[in-house]
Amino acid sequence: MKQSFLTHICIPTLFVCLLNIATAQTNDWPWWRGPNSNGVAASGQTLPAKWMASDAVWQAAIPGRGHSSPIVVGQHVILSTADEGQQVQSVICYDRKTGDQVWKTDVNEGGFNPKIHPKNTHASPTVASNGTHVFAVFNNHGNVQVTALTLDGKKVWQETAGQYAPKQFQFGYGPSPVLYKSTVIVAADFEGSGYVTALDQQSGKQVWKTARPGMISYSSPIVGRVAGKDQLLLSGCLQVVSYDPNTGKEMWSTQAVANATCGTIVWSDDMVFASGGYPQSATVGIKADGSGEVVWQNNQKAYEQSMLVHDGHLYMVTDQGIAICWNAKTGTENWKSRLGGNVSSSPILAGGNIYVSNEGGTTFVFLPSPEKFELVSKFQLGNEAMATPAFCGNQVFVRSANRADGGRQETLYCFAK
């Protein structure tokens, strides 16, 4: 999820400013889960409620295969991809206005895991940008590799965050990085020696590293302002944990959810919400005031997807394509409705609607209404959709794929109303 350091005066204070600017920038989508890190797009956008390939402002072929979401920084649309045959992992930049490929930087060759889950890829983590640089995370050579690039595709540094060597469940790697102040934070949960660690954005040097339980899990860490403080939140390994993002020290933890989770935690007021997973199924609402109190829990689950919170209500779309709305404070179910098809991408609230696509390329648009399920539109784009779109600046950027005659081609689309 960047460019030459601004006149080479990158000091921690500057990085904090850049991060705040990126967070507030309504025309950008700088990292996983969008500018607010919670799946809610900037308000006030005018967005299409339906699209097809012929409606695209532009479309561009994506070489290779990946499930990372596109990010948008200024006039740059950036994503990661992998050539599985040649074992090359790359970051690609497209021009936001025209869709022309601006640059493609190969950051790693070889060392791909011999085994990976069919739904996973060797380029699943979404890249992140602080407004001047791009940070990409890949799994290769048995490690988690972090690369910093300039916004014109030049490699600034590349470091190993740590080992990644799953044993029983060799399904590949998925967590996206999160940017906080002057650091880039990555997580790796696997049997033996999992960890969450922060690297300096300027140099790649380790700032802190915290051990995690030795269990396999796939969720991305996220930083939210919850209960009056910044909290680094992560689920999985039979826990929901809050760390101090400045030091990596645990602030509180609660036994909850499942061994393995994939979704990213969301929050509202003084509560956080997590769901998963394998082999257990649970969705929980937890007090984030330091007590770790489980306020409510049920046996529903979004294993691969992240949830979203809006106006005091929690929305989920399950792996089986069932949409559910709960009261976020109490866990009371308001409604449940079957959309159809299996779902891997995460729902996004944008322009007054919730958008989510199933794995077959069908997108469902419905209202964020706690009263009842109200479908706005349903439409098809390609025949495979695993990545979550980006919604910013009255535009939608969609990574989709078509399978035909034994082949597969990914395409990046730009749509606008």
C-alpha positions in Angstrom: 0.0 0.0 0.0 4.6 5.3 -2.6 7.3 7.9 -4.1 10.6 9.7 -3.4 10.7 11.2 0.0 9.5 14.8 -0.1 12.8 16.7 -0.7 14.5 14.0 1.4 13.4 15.5 4.7 11.3 12.6 5.9 11.3 12.8 9.6 8.7 11.1 11.9 6.8 14.4 12.3 6.4 14.7 8.6 5.2 11.2 8.3 2.5 11.9 10.9 1.3 14.8 8.9 1.3 12.8 5.7 -0.7 10.1 7.3 -3.3 12.6 8.6 -3.5 14.2 5.2 -4.1 10.9 3.6 -6.8 9.9 6.1 -8.7 13.2 5.5 -8.3 13.1 1.7 -11.8 12.5 0.3 -10.5 11.8 -3.2 -8.1 9.0 -2.2 -8.4 5.4 -1.0 -4.9 5.0 0.4 -5.0 1.5 2.0 -7.0 -1.6 2.9 -10.6 -0.7 4.1 -10.4 2.9 2.8 -9.4 6.3 4.2 -11.1 5.6 7.6 -9.8 2.0 7.8 -13.3 0.7 8.4 -14.9 0.0 5.0 -16.8 3.3 5.0 -16.1 5.6 2.1 -15.9 9.4 2.4 -19.4 11.0 2.5 -20.9 13.2 -0.1 -20.0 11.1 -3.1 -22.2 10.6 -6.1 -21.6 7.0 -7.2 -23.3 4.7 -9.7 -25.6 2.1 -8.2 -25.1 -0.2 -11.2 -22.4 -0.8 -13.8 -21.2 -3.1 -16.6 -18.0 -3.2 -18.7 -19.5 -1.0 -21.4 -20.1 1.7 -18.7 -16.4 2.0 -17.7 -14.7 5.3 -17.9 -11.7 3.1 -18.7 -10.5 -0.5 -18.3 -7.0 -1.9 -18.2 -5.7 -5.4 -18.3 -3.9 -6.6 -15.2 -1.0 -9.1 -15.8 -0.8 -12.1 -13.5 -3.1 -12.9 -10.6 -3.9 -11.3 -7.3 -6.7 -10.6 -4.8 -5.4 -7.3 -3.4 -7.7 -4.4 -3.6 -6.7 -1.3 -5.7 -5.6 1.8 -3.8 -5.9 5.4 -5.1 -3.4 8.1 -4.3 -3.7 11.4 -6.2 -3.6 10.4 -9.9 -2.2 6.9 -9.1 -4.2 3.7 -9.0 -1.9 1.0 -7.5 -2.2 -2.7 -6.8 -0.1 -5.8 -6.4 0.0 -8.9 -8.6 1.9 -12.1 -9.1 3.0 -14.1 -12.2 2.7 -17.6 -10.8 4.5 -19.3 -13.7 7.6 -17.1 -13.6 7.3 -16.7 -9.8 7.5 -12.9 -9.9 5.6 -10.5 -7.5 5.0 -7.0 -8.7 3.4 -3.6 -7.9 1.7 -1.9 -10.8 0.5 1.8 -11.1 -2.2 3.0 -13.5 -3.1 6.6 -14.5 -6.3 7.5 -12.7 -7.6 9.6 -15.6 -6.8 7.3 -18.5 -6.1 3.8 -17.1 -2.7 3.7 -18.9 -0.1 1.7 -17.1 2.4 4.2 -15.6 4.9 1.7 -14.2 5.3 -1.9 -13.1 8.0 -2.8 -10.5 9.0 -6.4 -9.9 9.9 -6.6 -6.3 10.6 -10.4 -5.9 11.6 -13.4 -8.0 11.2 -17.0 -6.8 10.5 -18.5 -3.4 6.8 -19.0 -3.9 5.0 -21.3 -1.5 4.6 -24.7 -3.2 1.2 -25.0 -1.5 -1.5 -22.4 -1.4 -5.3 -22.3 -0.9 -7.2 -22.2 -4.3 -8.9 -19.0 -3.2 -5.7 -17.3 -2.2 -3.0 -15.8 -4.4 0.7 -14.8 -4.1 -0.5 -11.2 -4.1 -3.4 -10.9 -1.7 -2.3 -8.2 0.8 -3.4 -4.7 -0.3 -0.7 -2.2 -0.6 -0.7 1.1 1.5 0.4 4.6 0.9 1.3 7.5 3.1 0.9 10.0 0.2 4.5 9.9 -1.0 5.4 6.2 -0.8 3.9 2.8 -1.4 4.4 -0.2 1.0 3.8 -3.7 -0.4 3.8 -6.9 1.6 4.5 -10.3 0.0 5.1 -13.8 1.3 8.1 -15.5 -0.3 11.2 -17.6 0.6 9.5 -18.6 3.8 9.3 -15.0 5.0 7.1 -11.9 5.1 8.8 -9.3 2.8 8.0 -5.6 3.0 9.0 -3.2 0.2 8.9 0.6 0.1 8.5 2.2 -3.3 8.3 5.8 -4.4 5.2 7.0 -6.2 7.1 6.6 -9.5 7.9 3.0 -8.8 11.5 3.2 -7.5 12.5 0.8 -4.8 13.6 2.6 -1.6 14.1 -0.3 0.7 13.2 -4.0 1.2 13.2 -5.8 4.5 12.2 -9.1 6.0 9.6 -8.6 8.7 10.0 -12.1 9.9 9.5 -15.8 9.1 6.2 -17.2 7.8 6.2 -21.0 7.8 2.8 -22.6 8.3 2.8 -26.3 8.8 -0.6 -27.9 9.0 -2.5 -25.3 7.0 -0.3 -24.3 4.1 -2.9 -21.9 2.6 -0.6 -18.9 1.9 -0.5 -15.4 3.3 -3.1 -12.6 3.4 -2.8 -9.8 6.0 -2.5 -6.3 4.6 -0.2 -3.7 6.2 -1.4 -0.8 8.3 0.3 2.6 8.5 0.6 4.4 11.8 2.5 7.6 12.3 6.0 6.9 11.0 5.6 3.1 10.9 4.3 0.3 8.7 2.8 -2.5 10.8 2.4 -6.1 9.6 1.2 -9.3 11.2 2.0 -13.0 10.7 0.1 -15.7 12.6 1.2 -19.3 12.1 2.1 -22.4 14.2 5.2 -21.8 16.2 6.3 -18.2 16.2 3.7 -15.7 15.0 4.2 -12.0 15.5 3.1 -8.4 14.8 5.8 -5.9 14.1 6.4 -2.3 13.1 9.0 -1.1 10.7 10.2 2.5 10.2 8.6 3.9 7.0 11.8 5.8 6.1 14.4 3.1 6.6 12.6 -0.2 7.0 14.3 -0.8 10.4 12.4 -2.6 13.1 10.8 -0.3 15.6 9.1 -3.0 17.7 8.1 -6.7 17.5 5.6 -8.5 19.7 5.1 -12.3 19.8 1.7 -13.8 19.0 0.2 -17.2 20.0 1.6 -20.0 17.8 -1.6 -20.6 15.8 -2.6 -20.1 12.2 -4.8 -17.1 11.3 -5.0 -14.6 8.5 -6.6 -11.3 9.7 -5.1 -7.9 8.9 -4.2 -5.6 11.8 -5.9 -2.3 11.9 -5.6 0.9 14.0 -8.8 2.5 15.3 -9.5 5.4 17.6 -11.6 3.5 20.1 -12.6 4.4 23.7 -10.6 7.6 23.5 -7.3 6.1 22.4 -5.5 4.7 19.3 -5.6 0.9 19.5 -4.0 -1.7 17.2 -6.6 -4.4 16.9 -6.2 -8.0 15.7 -8.4 -11.1 15.9 -7.5 -14.8 15.6 -5.6 -17.4 17.7 -8.7 -17.6 19.9 -8.3 -14.0 20.9 -9.3 -10.4 20.2 -6.3 -8.3 21.2 -5.6 -4.6 21.5 -2.0 -3.4 21.3 -0.4 0.0 21.8 0.5 0.9 18.1 3.4 3.0 19.4 5.1 0.2 21.3 3.4 -3.1 20.4 2.6 -3.7 24.1 -0.7 -5.5 24.8 -3.3 -3.2 26.3 -6.1 -5.8 26.7 -7.2 -9.1 25.3 -10.2 -11.3 25.4 -10.7 -15.0 24.6 -13.1 -14.9 21.7 -14.1 -15.8 18.1 -11.9 -18.7 16.7 -8.5 -20.2 16.0 -8.4 -18.7 12.5 -10.0 -15.5 11.3 -9.6 -13.5 8.0 -11.8 -10.4 8.5 -10.5 -7.1 9.9 -11.9 -5.8 13.2 -14.4 -2.8 13.1 -15.4 -0.5 15.9 -17.9 2.1 17.1 -17.7 4.3 20.2 -16.2 2.1 22.9 -16.8 -1.3 21.3 -15.0 -3.4 18.7 -16.6 -6.2 16.6 -14.9 -9.4 15.3 -16.1 -12.4 13.4 -14.9 -15.8 12.2 -13.7 -18.4 11.6 -12.3 -21.9 11.7 -13.1 -24.2 13.3 -15.4 -22.1 15.5 -18.2 -19.8 14.3 -18.8 -16.6 16.3 -19.5 -12.9 16.0 -18.8 -10.8 19.1 -19.2 -7.2 20.4 -16.5 -6.4 23.0 -15.9 -3.4 25.2 -12.6 -1.7 24.2 -12.3 0.3 27.4 -9.6 -2.0 28.7 -12.0 -4.5 30.4 -12.3 -6.7 27.3 -15.9 -7.5 28.4 -17.8 -9.5 25.8 -21.1 -7.6 25.6 -22.8 -10.0 23.2 -22.0 -13.0 21.0 -23.7 -15.2 18.5 -22.8 -18.2 16.3 -22.9 -16.4 12.9 -19.6 -15.8 11.1 -18.0 -13.8 8.4 -14.8 -15.8 7.9 -13.2 -14.3 4.9 -15.0 -10.9 4.9 -14.8 -7.9 7.1 -17.9 -6.3 8.5 -18.9 -2.6 8.7 -20.6 -0.4 11.3 -23.0 2.5 10.4 -25.3 4.6 12.6 -25.2 2.1 15.5 -25.8 -1.0 13.5 -23.4 -3.8 12.4 -23.6 -5.2 8.9 -22.2 -8.6 7.8 -22.2 -10.7 4.6 -21.3 -14.3 5.3 -19.2 -16.7 3.2 -22.5 -18.1 1.9 -23.8 -14.8 0.8 -26.2 -14.0 3.6 -26.5 -10.4 4.6 -27.3 -9.7 8.3 -27.9 -6.5 10.3 -27.6 -6.3 14.1 -27.9 -3.6 16.7 -24.2 -2.9 17.4 -24.7 -2.2 21.2 -26.9 -5.2 22.0 -26.4 -7.8 19.2 -30.1 -8.0 18.5 -30.7 -9.2 15.0 -32.7 -6.7 12.9 -32.9 -8.7 9.7 -31.3 -11.4 7.6 -31.5 -11.9 3.8 -29.9 -14.3 1.3 -28.1 -12.5 -1.5 -26.8 -15.6 -3.4 -23.5 -17.2 -4.2 -20.3 -17.5 -2.1 -18.6 -14.2 -1.0 -15.0 -13.5 -0.4 -14.8 -9.7 -0.8 -15.9 -7.3 1.9 -18.9 -4.9 1.9 -18.3 -1.2 1.5 -20.6 1.6 2.5 -20.4 4.4 -0.1 -22.7 7.0 -1.5 -25.5 6.0 0.8 -25.4 2.3 -0.3 -23.7 -0.9 0.7 -21.9 -2.7 -2.1 -20.7 -6.3 -2.1 -19.8 -8.8 -4.8 -20.0 -12.6 -4.7 -17.2 -14.8 -6.1 -19.1 -15.3 -9.4 -18.9 -11.5 -10.2 -22.4 -10.6 -9.2 -22.6 -7.3 -7.2 -25.4 -6.6 -4.8 -26.2 -3.0 -3.7 -28.5 -2.5 -0.7 -29.5 0.2 1.7 -27.9 0.5 5.1 -31.3 0.3 6.7 -31.8 -1.3 10.1 -35.6 -1.6 9.4 -35.5 -4.2 6.6 -33.3 -5.5 3.8 -33.8 -3.2 0.7 -32.1 -4.2 -2.5 -31.1 -1.3 -4.7 -29.6 -3.2 -7.7 -28.0 -6.4 -8.7 -25.7 -6.8 -11.7 -22.8 -8.8 -13.3 -19.2 -7.9 -14.1 -16.9 -10.6 -15.3 -17.3 -14.0 -13.7 -14.9 -13.8 -10.7 -14.7 -11.2 -8.0 -12.5 -11.7 -5.0 -11.0 -8.2 -4.4 -12.9 -5.4 -2.6 -13.4 -2.2 -4.8 -12.2 1.3 -3.9 -14.7 4.2 -3.8 -13.3 7.7 -3.9 -13.7 11.0 -5.7 -17.0 10.0 -7.1 -15.3 7.0 -8.8 -15.3 3.3 -8.3 -12.2 1.1 -9.0 -13.0 -2.6 -9.5 -10.6 -5.5 -9.9 -12.5 -8.3 -11.7 -11.6 -11.4 -13.7 -13.0 -13.4 -16.6 -12.5 -17.1 -17.0 -13.1 -18.6 -20.4 -11.7 -21.4 -22.5 -9.3 -22.5 -19.8 -7.8 -19.0 -19.5 -8.2 -16.2 -17.0 -7.7 -12.5 -17.4 -7.9 -9.8 -14.7 -9.1 -6.3 -15.5 -9.1 -3.0 -13.6 -12.2 -0.9 -14.2 -13.0 2.8 -13.4 -16.7 3.7 -13.1 -18.3 7.0 -12.4 -21.9 8.2 -12.4 
